[in-house]
């Protein structure tokens, strides 16, 4: 009985230590996986995916994806440096690629590996539209949503081993491969509604800091909703909040986003 109580106490302590707070949104989540290891796994999956896909280069759209990606990356780095958290980005090695695929989708893996599909570009319509998507997807990575989902899955599978701190690497690799399958569907991790809403909020801030008008986010989501009116919903929207909830949340966070946009960068406490 004492052993069980001790194990339970140690597990609770481990969970408490692994609780991470997002500096932009104030939301806390459980993330106990090693970010460096996740970034390395993501790199392997990303390389495999690119080798199996047709990567578009030297076109206006591909250059747009790379340019917007660099601006969002710089915005994130500026923000984290301003709040003294630049070390949190130490494991990021950013890449931005456009893949020829009719899917209406884009994603960012742990460590900053980004892919846009050509199917989403007409809906983006403009560079600012690309920034809406880029900010949202980069936010998933910066907020550690992949780590959060993997940690939750690992806790469900091998929770007892957390006490000793010896979570097997092969178990983590197994969970990772399930959540980030190799191939065209890589990166399509099914995030929860709270994570999607957080990515919306954080994405607004990132695009605003990068110099893109956050008010253009609403028109983009209207276009995306119109694209989902067909028989099959785009993968990009498969786990997202309802349009009504998204609009309400964007209006809630728009004043802060506009502060960032109008002052280029204005660091303050996150809106919770």
Secondary structure, 3 states (H helix, E strand, C coil): CHHHHHHHHHHHHHHHHCEEECCCCCCEEECCCCHHHHHHHHHHHHHHHHHHCCEECCCHHHHHHHHHHHHHHHHHHHHHHHCCCHHHHCCCCCEEEEECCCCCCEEEECCCEEEEEHHHHHHHCCHHHHHHHHHHHHHHHHCCHHHHHHHHHHHHHHHHHHCCCCCCHHHHHHHHHHHCCCCCCCCCCCCCHHHHHHHHHHHHHHHHHCCCCCCHHHHHHHHHHHHCCCCCCCHHHCCCCCHHHHHHHHHHHHHHHHHHHHHCCCCCCCCC
